[in-house]
Amino acid sequence: MDEVKVAVLGASGWMGRVHTMAYQTFPHFFGTGGGTARVVALVGGKSAALEDLAFRAPGAKILQTWQEAVADPDVDLIDICLPDNLHYEVAKAALLAGKHVFCEKPLADTAAQARELADIAGSKGLITRVGHAFPRNPVHDRAKEIIEAGEIGEIKLFKGCQHVDMYGDPLAPYMWRANGDLAPTGIVGDTGSHVFSFMEFLVGKVSTLIADNYIVTHKRPVVEGAELGAGTTLTGDEDWADITNPDGSNVLCNFASGARGMVDFSRVATGRKFMQTYEIYGTRGSLSYTYDEVNRLRFYSNDDPIGRRGYREIDVGPEHQTYGAFLPLPNFALGYNESKIIEVAEVIRSIVTKTPMWPTFETGHHICQIVDACMESSRLKRWVDIP
Ligand SMILES: NC(=O)c1ccc[n+]([C@@H]2O[C@H](COP(=O)([O-])OP(=O)(O)OC[C@H]3O[C@@H](n4cnc5c(N)ncnc54)[C@H](O)[C@@H]3O)[C@@H](O)[C@H]2O)c1
């Protein structure tokens, strides 16, 4: 049995906790044939939270800096769950130190940085992965099968969106996600990149786009220790910080295949706790998905007889290997954390079998190209080509 030794960076944050859980959980569902993982080091965050995590990852060292983890000869895989602006620097150092890297999205602040990371990984033969876990819910494997079998014909139009309301309230506190230094591409890299990952997975490469990025609320109160999504009562004594990256964007794009795309995403959609949808229209049929019914795909086919046509609901169930790994019965939905467990199982299998699996840093590079193009297009107010 191959064991991969992992250091989780940003361990006490949201993703750090989810990834730490997933390394220890996946063999319960996927067995040990694809290797196992041991979390040997945790880096960063509040000490109390880290001590608590150390209890959940028995034997893991608590390190003070990411540099210590990268230099640690006992670590095979560096798992980056840090704020966006650190991804490039840390991933580069880790790859140069000969470590495999699993990096949360967005892979880097720019496509040029992402390209450099993919090239270093390629030249060193290291396994890479970007944290686009949503398309790894098995319902999207079904969508891909239907598309690849030609059942919806030639794709003409992709419509996708992702909206949350974390900044719907103009008084919601400032956080690193709204700081253009710590998250240079704002919602475009944060949430847009998830929609772009579906586009990459199901439709293919984007060749040109025009984007209109916007900021709705330009200043927010600074509340020390405010947690994402937690309610806060303002005292009136707060400092106010400028919001220096986009709150939302509307994007039109063309795919290399000739298909068209319409995409919108934001963090200001009041009442939308998590809205994620796509619709894919082809010459013979179409597909439709919403996160509100996370294991369900709607499929329309022109091949159905006239008078019987309509969207049929396809619920992914235990006949799909990945669903069946978790649940023996249909209709017990797989949710967000299961997608992350699937993702981590694939990361470990990738390393143990030396087989890159989607989405690698090559995919991350193309998604960063789309993000770059959105930033440039919105600044220049015109269409931008993606090489
Ligand atoms: N794939 C997804 O669905 C998904 C969801 C949420 C976040 N993310 C991504 O994951 C990353 C982390 O987001 P999060 O929500 O977990 O953030 P978070 O704020 O909850 O956690 C970030 C962690 O990094 C630590 N940290 C910050 N600077 C550090 C430094 N210099 N050295 C060491 N530790 C440091 C913080 O203390 C904290 O523990 C982001 O890039 C985000 O875009 C992905």
The ligand as an SDF file (V2000), in Angstrom:
LIG
                    3D

 44 48  0  0  0  0  0  0  0  0999 V2000
  -12.9390   24.8640   -4.1180 N   0  0  0  0  0  0  0  0  0  0  0  0
  -13.8300   25.5190   -3.4150 C   0  0  0  0  0  0  0  0  0  0  0  0
  -15.0370   25.2440   -3.4700 O   0  0  0  0  0  0  0  0  0  0  0  0
  -13.3640   26.6210   -2.4860 C   0  0  0  0  0  0  0  0  0  0  0  0
  -14.2190   27.1120   -1.4800 C   0  0  0  0  0  0  0  0  0  0  0  0
  -13.7290   28.1100   -0.6340 C   0  0  0  0  0  0  0  0  0  0  0  0
  -12.4460   28.5930   -0.7900 C   0  0  0  0  0  0  0  0  0  0  0  0
  -11.6580   28.1180   -1.7960 N   0  0  0  0  0  0  0  0  0  0  0  0
  -10.2920   28.6390   -1.9810 C   0  0  0  0  0  0  0  0  0  0  0  0
   -9.4980   28.1300   -0.9100 O   0  0  0  0  0  0  0  0  0  0  0  0
   -8.5600   29.1000   -0.4910 C   0  0  0  0  0  0  0  0  0  0  0  0
   -8.7390   29.3440    0.9930 C   0  0  0  0  0  0  0  0  0  0  0  0
  -10.0610   29.8210    1.2150 O   0  0  0  0  0  0  0  0  0  0  0  0
  -10.8060   29.6030    2.6170 P   0  0  0  0  0  0  0  0  0  0  0  0
  -12.2280   29.8790    2.4020 O   0  0  0  0  0  0  0  0  0  0  0  0
  -10.3980   28.2990    3.2150 O   0  0  0  0  0  0  0  0  0  0  0  0
  -10.1350   30.8060    3.4360 O   0  0  0  0  0  0  0  0  0  0  0  0
  -10.0180   30.9850    5.0030 P   0  0  0  0  0  0  0  0  0  0  0  0
   -9.8470   32.4430    5.2240 O   0  0  0  0  0  0  0  0  0  0  0  0
  -11.0940   30.2310    5.7120 O   0  0  0  0  0  0  0  0  0  0  0  0
   -8.6310   30.2400    5.3370 O   0  0  0  0  0  0  0  0  0  0  0  0
   -7.3780   30.7130    4.9320 C   0  0  0  0  0  0  0  0  0  0  0  0
   -6.3450   30.1730    5.8860 C   0  0  0  0  0  0  0  0  0  0  0  0
   -5.0240   30.6100    5.4950 O   0  0  0  0  0  0  0  0  0  0  0  0
   -4.3150   31.0550    6.6530 C   0  0  0  0  0  0  0  0  0  0  0  0
   -3.2510   31.9530    6.2190 N   0  0  0  0  0  0  0  0  0  0  0  0
   -3.3900   33.1960    5.6730 C   0  0  0  0  0  0  0  0  0  0  0  0
   -2.1740   33.6940    5.3500 N   0  0  0  0  0  0  0  0  0  0  0  0
   -1.2640   32.7480    5.7100 C   0  0  0  0  0  0  0  0  0  0  0  0
    0.1620   32.6740    5.6310 C   0  0  0  0  0  0  0  0  0  0  0  0
    0.9030   33.6630    5.1330 N   0  0  0  0  0  0  0  0  0  0  0  0
    0.7740   31.5430    6.0670 N   0  0  0  0  0  0  0  0  0  0  0  0
    0.0500   30.5290    6.5760 C   0  0  0  0  0  0  0  0  0  0  0  0
   -1.3050   30.5450    6.6990 N   0  0  0  0  0  0  0  0  0  0  0  0
   -1.9420   31.6430    6.2560 C   0  0  0  0  0  0  0  0  0  0  0  0
   -5.3960   31.6960    7.5100 C   0  0  0  0  0  0  0  0  0  0  0  0
   -4.9960   31.7970    8.8670 O   0  0  0  0  0  0  0  0  0  0  0  0
   -6.5310   30.6860    7.3270 C   0  0  0  0  0  0  0  0  0  0  0  0
   -6.3730   29.5760    8.1930 O   0  0  0  0  0  0  0  0  0  0  0  0
   -8.8130   30.3470   -1.3570 C   0  0  0  0  0  0  0  0  0  0  0  0
   -7.8830   30.3940   -2.3910 O   0  0  0  0  0  0  0  0  0  0  0  0
  -10.2170   30.1430   -1.9050 C   0  0  0  0  0  0  0  0  0  0  0  0
  -10.3970   30.7190   -3.1790 O   0  0  0  0  0  0  0  0  0  0  0  0
  -12.0940   27.1370   -2.6160 C   0  0  0  0  0  0  0  0  0  0  0  0
  1  2  1  0
  2  3  2  0
  2  4  1  0
  4  5  1  0
  4 44  2  0
  5  6  2  0
  6  7  1  0
  7  8  2  0
  8  9  1  0
  8 44  1  0
  9 10  1  0
  9 42  1  0
 10 11  1  0
 11 12  1  0
 11 40  1  0
 12 13  1  0
 13 14  1  0
 14 15  2  0
 14 16  1  0
 14 17  1  0
 17 18  1  0
 18 19  2  0
 18 20  1  0
 18 21  1  0
 21 22  1  0
 22 23  1  0
 23 24  1  0
 23 38  1  0
 24 25  1  0
 25 26  1  0
 25 36  1  0
 26 27  1  0
 26 35  1  0
 27 28  2  0
 28 29  1  0
 29 30  1  0
 29 35  2  0
 30 31  1  0
 30 32  2  0
 32 33  1  0
 33 34  2  0
 34 35  1  0
 36 37  1  0
 36 38  1  0
 38 39  1  0
 40 41  1  0
 40 42  1  0
 42 43  1  0
M  CHG  2   8   1  16  -1
M  END
$$$$
